[in-house]
Amino acid sequence: MFNDEIKGHDFQKEILKRAVSENLISHSYLFFGPDGIGKKLVANEFAKLINCQTGSSLESDGCDCSSCSKIDKGIHPDVIYVQFEGVKNIKVEQIREGVEDRLFLKSFEGKYKVVIVDEAERMSNGAQNAFLKTLEEPPPNSVIILITSNPDSLLPTIRSRCQLIRFNALPEELVFNELKKRGELSLEEAHICSKLSNGSLGRAFMMDSDLIKWRKELIQFLMHLKPHSAMRVIGLAEYMPLTSTPEDMERMTLAFEFISLWLRDLMLIKTDSDKTGITNIDLIEPSNQIAQKWDLDNILDKMGALEKTQNDIYHLNANKQLSFENLFIRIAS
């Protein structure tokens, strides 16, 4: 049985349990869906199911056999986790050393040799082509699980040789209830956070009161920008994360998303859509006032400017502060 800590994905878990109970386990799987929704946790539980020494993990809420315990601790010799942290493109040599050389070793104690490759989309084309032969001719009693948030980045030949299992974003209500159980946020903060999470429980758990406050301050700055307020534009640009440290880059990604969601809120207000879709519920009144001043074409223009700024910074290595200044001028106009 799958761990109670894994929320949602009942359909996907049932498919995997049935594969074990009917002895129809595939040699390779592709788990795909948004980040932070539990794909890796499900992969870990699946490894426990197919290697359980007693079979009780399929029928009960847990199992304390040696195999299941070792997998939980990450020390099972036949369950291999392949992660290349800090590596932008996984190369051929890394796949051969991290996957192939270990996969073809004889099992030490498990029924199946399991390789779980996280963030498989980071494999270069060369690495994917090298990996293809392993997928075509896997060793007996082996299971390969590729995990990705971007399946289209994988070669069609890779996808076609895997059983595809799609994982969907978790319901907003589920995320809200889990945040409420943790008790680290106020109810309003938990509600906002559940909307900002895009159905990712992992992402929701990374947010805190300071980040939610920072989002609000950022949007309020944007609301009060004037077309010719040069000092406020420069000040807001300097307020943004401008270095290339991982922390700043992560905060910058969130800033782009927060601005995008706010502009989307304005679109929803302008089109009289279902207001339950509004993300920034603590800013509805001032957003209503802004929406009355801007027409749809103007909001779409600002969205286009936002996308261009992201592309310039992430792909063209543009000057961050200057790019933000230009963006904020466009938003103020």
C-alpha positions in Angstrom: 0.0 0.0 0.0 1.3 3.5 -0.7 2.4 5.7 2.1 -0.3 8.0 3.5 2.2 10.9 3.1 1.7 10.7 -0.6 -1.4 12.9 -1.3 -3.6 12.4 -4.3 -2.7 10.4 -7.4 -5.1 7.6 -6.5 -5.5 6.6 -10.2 -1.7 6.4 -10.8 -1.1 4.4 -7.6 -3.9 2.0 -8.5 -2.3 1.4 -11.9 1.1 0.5 -10.3 -0.5 -1.7 -7.6 -2.4 -3.6 -10.2 0.8 -4.1 -12.2 2.4 -5.7 -9.2 -0.6 -7.9 -8.2 -1.1 -9.1 -11.8 2.7 -9.5 -12.4 2.6 -7.1 -15.3 5.5 -4.9 -14.3 7.0 -3.0 -17.2 10.8 -2.7 -17.7 10.6 1.1 -18.0 8.2 3.9 -16.8 8.1 7.6 -17.5 6.5 9.5 -14.6 5.7 13.0 -15.8 3.9 16.0 -14.5 4.5 19.3 -12.6 7.4 19.6 -10.1 6.8 19.0 -6.4 3.6 16.9 -6.7 5.0 13.6 -5.5 6.3 11.7 -8.5 9.5 10.8 -6.8 7.7 9.6 -3.7 5.4 7.4 -5.8 8.5 6.0 -7.6 10.1 5.1 -4.2 6.9 3.4 -3.0 6.7 1.4 -6.3 10.3 0.2 -5.7 9.1 -1.0 -2.2 6.1 -2.8 -3.7 8.1 -4.8 -6.2 10.9 -5.6 -3.8 8.9 -6.3 -0.6 10.1 -9.5 1.0 6.7 -10.4 2.5 4.2 -8.9 0.0 2.5 -7.2 2.9 3.3 -3.7 1.5 0.7 -4.3 -1.2 -2.0 -5.1 1.3 -1.3 -2.9 4.3 -0.4 0.7 5.1 3.2 -0.2 5.7 5.8 -2.9 5.9 8.8 -3.2 8.2 10.6 -5.9 6.2 14.3 -5.4 5.6 13.8 -4.5 2.0 11.2 -1.8 2.6 13.1 -0.4 5.5 16.3 -0.1 3.5 14.5 1.6 0.6 12.9 4.1 3.0 16.4 4.9 4.3 17.9 5.1 0.8 20.4 2.3 1.4 19.0 -0.6 -0.6 21.8 -1.9 -2.8 19.4 -2.7 -5.7 17.4 0.6 -5.7 19.5 3.2 -7.4 18.7 6.9 -7.3 20.3 8.9 -10.1 20.5 12.6 -9.5 23.0 15.1 -10.9 22.6 18.2 -8.8 24.1 21.3 -10.2 24.6 19.7 -13.6 22.7 21.5 -16.4 23.2 18.9 -19.1 23.7 15.2 -18.1 26.3 13.8 -20.4 26.9 10.3 -21.9 29.6 9.4 -19.5 27.4 10.3 -16.5 24.6 8.1 -17.7 27.0 5.2 -18.4 28.6 5.4 -15.0 25.4 6.3 -13.0 22.9 4.0 -14.7 24.2 1.5 -17.1 27.3 0.2 -15.2 25.2 -0.2 -12.1 22.0 -1.5 -13.7 23.7 -4.5 -15.3 25.3 -5.6 -12.1 23.7 -8.7 -10.6 21.1 -8.0 -7.9 22.4 -8.2 -4.4 19.2 -9.1 -2.5 16.2 -7.6 -4.3 13.8 -9.2 -6.7 14.2 -6.3 -9.1 17.0 -3.9 -9.8 15.4 -0.5 -9.8 16.9 2.7 -11.3 15.1 6.0 -10.6 16.4 8.9 -12.8 15.2 12.2 -11.4 15.0 15.3 -13.7 15.5 13.1 -16.8 14.8 16.1 -19.0 18.4 17.3 -18.2 19.9 14.4 -20.2 21.6 15.7 -23.4 20.6 14.2 -26.7 23.8 12.2 -26.7 23.0 10.8 -23.2 19.5 10.0 -24.3 20.7 8.1 -27.3 23.2 6.2 -25.2 20.4 5.4 -22.7 18.1 4.2 -25.5 20.0 0.9 -26.0 19.4 0.1 -22.3 15.7 0.8 -22.7 15.6 -1.4 -25.8 17.5 -4.3 -24.1 17.2 -4.0 -20.4 18.7 -6.7 -18.1 16.3 -9.2 -16.7 14.3 -8.3 -13.5 15.1 -4.6 -13.9 12.9 -1.6 -13.8 13.8 1.9 -14.9 11.8 4.9 -13.8 12.4 8.2 -15.5 10.9 11.3 -13.7 10.4 14.6 -15.5 8.4 17.7 -15.5 9.0 18.2 -19.2 8.4 15.0 -21.2 8.7 16.8 -24.6 12.4 17.4 -23.9 12.9 13.6 -24.1 13.4 11.9 -27.5 10.2 10.3 -29.0 12.1 7.0 -29.1 12.7 7.3 -25.3 9.0 8.0 -24.6 7.8 5.3 -26.9 9.8 2.6 -24.9 8.3 3.6 -21.5 4.9 3.1 -20.0 3.8 6.7 -19.6 2.1 7.7 -16.3 0.9 11.3 -16.1 0.7 13.0 -12.7 -1.6 16.0 -12.5 -1.4 19.0 -10.3 -3.0 18.5 -6.9 -6.4 20.1 -6.1 -6.1 23.5 -4.5 -8.3 22.4 -1.6 -6.0 19.5 -0.8 -3.0 21.8 -0.8 -4.8 24.2 1.5 -5.8 21.5 3.9 -2.3 20.2 4.1 -0.9 23.7 4.8 -3.6 24.2 7.5 -2.5 21.0 9.2 1.0 22.2 9.4 -0.2 25.3 11.2 2.8 27.5 10.1 0.7 30.0 8.2 -2.5 32.0 8.9 -5.6 30.8 7.1 -5.4 33.7 4.6 -1.7 32.9 4.0 -2.5 29.2 3.5 -5.3 30.1 1.1 -3.0 32.4 -0.9 -0.1 29.9 -0.8 -2.4 27.1 -2.1 -3.3 29.3 -5.1 0.4 30.2 -5.7 1.5 26.6 -5.6 0.0 25.6 -8.9 -1.0 22.3 -7.3 2.5 21.5 -6.1 2.5 20.4 -2.4 6.3 20.5 -2.4 6.3 24.0 -3.6 3.6 25.1 -1.2 5.7 23.8 1.7 8.7 25.9 0.6 6.7 29.1 0.9 6.5 31.0 4.2 5.0 34.2 5.5 8.0 36.3 4.4 7.7 35.2 0.8 4.0 35.8 0.8 4.6 39.3 2.2 7.4 40.0 -0.4 4.9 39.0 -3.2 2.3 41.5 -1.8 4.9 44.3 -1.6 6.1 43.6 -5.1 2.6 43.8 -6.6 1.8 46.9 -4.5 4.9 48.6 -5.9 3.7 47.8 -9.4 0.3 49.2 -8.7 1.7 52.6 -7.7 4.1 53.0 -10.6 3.6 56.0 -12.8 4.7 56.3 -16.4 7.3 59.1 -15.6 8.3 58.1 -12.1 11.9 57.2 -13.0 13.2 57.0 -9.4 10.4 54.6 -8.4 11.1 52.4 -11.5 14.9 52.4 -10.6 14.1 51.7 -7.0 11.9 48.8 -7.8 14.4 47.3 -10.2 17.1 47.5 -7.4 14.6 45.8 -5.1 14.6 42.7 -7.4 17.0 39.8 -7.0 19.8 40.7 -9.4 22.7 38.3 -8.8 23.2 34.9 -10.3 23.3 33.0 -7.1 20.8 30.0 -6.9 18.8 31.8 -4.2 18.5 35.0 -6.3 17.6 33.1 -9.5 14.9 31.1 -7.6 13.5 34.4 -6.2 13.6 36.0 -9.7 11.7 33.1 -11.1 9.1 33.5 -8.4 8.9 37.3 -9.1 8.1 36.7 -12.8 5.5 34.2 -11.8 3.9 36.5 -9.2 3.7 39.3 -11.7 2.3 37.0 -14.3 -0.4 35.7 -11.9 -1.3 39.3 -10.9 -1.7 40.3 -14.6 -3.8 37.2 -15.0 -6.0 38.3 -12.1 -6.6 41.6 -13.9 -7.6 39.7 -17.0 -10.1 37.7 -14.9 -11.6 40.8 -13.4 -11.8 42.5 -16.9 -13.6 39.6 -18.5 -16.0 39.0 -15.6 -14.8 35.5 -15.3 -15.3 33.3 -12.2 -13.6 35.3 -9.5 -12.7 32.1 -7.6 -9.8 31.8 -10.0 -8.1 35.0 -8.7 -4.8 34.2 -7.0 -4.0 37.4 -5.1 -7.1 37.3 -2.9 -5.6 39.8 -0.5 -5.3 42.4 -3.3 -8.7 42.1 -4.9 -9.9 45.7 -4.2 -6.8 47.5 -5.5 -6.7 45.1 -8.4 -10.2 46.0 -9.3 -9.3 49.7 -9.3 -6.3 49.0 -11.6 -8.4 46.8 -13.9 -10.8 49.7 -14.4 -8.0 51.9 -15.7 -6.4 49.3 -18.1 -8.0 47.7 -21.1 -7.5 44.1 -22.2 -5.0 45.0 -25.0 -2.9 47.0 -22.5 -2.8 44.0 -20.1 -1.9 41.7 -22.9 0.9 44.1 -23.9 2.3 44.0 -20.4 2.2 40.2 -20.4 4.1 40.2 -23.6 6.7 42.5 -22.1 7.0 40.2 -19.1 7.7 37.2 -21.3 10.2 39.1 -23.3 12.1 40.2 -20.2 12.2 36.6 -19.0 13.6 35.4 -22.3 16.2 38.2 -22.4 17.5 37.4 -18.9 17.4 33.6 -19.0 18.4 33.0 -22.7 20.2 36.2 -23.9 22.0 37.0 -20.7 20.7 40.5 -20.7 21.6 43.0 -17.9 19.1 42.2 -15.2 18.6 45.6 -13.7 18.2 47.3 -17.1 15.8 44.6 -18.2 13.6 45.1 -15.1 13.6 48.9 -15.5 12.4 48.5 -19.1 9.7 46.0 -17.9 8.5 48.3 -15.1 8.3 51.3 -17.5 6.0 49.1 -19.8 3.9 48.1 -16.8 3.5 51.7 -15.6 2.4 52.9 -19.1 
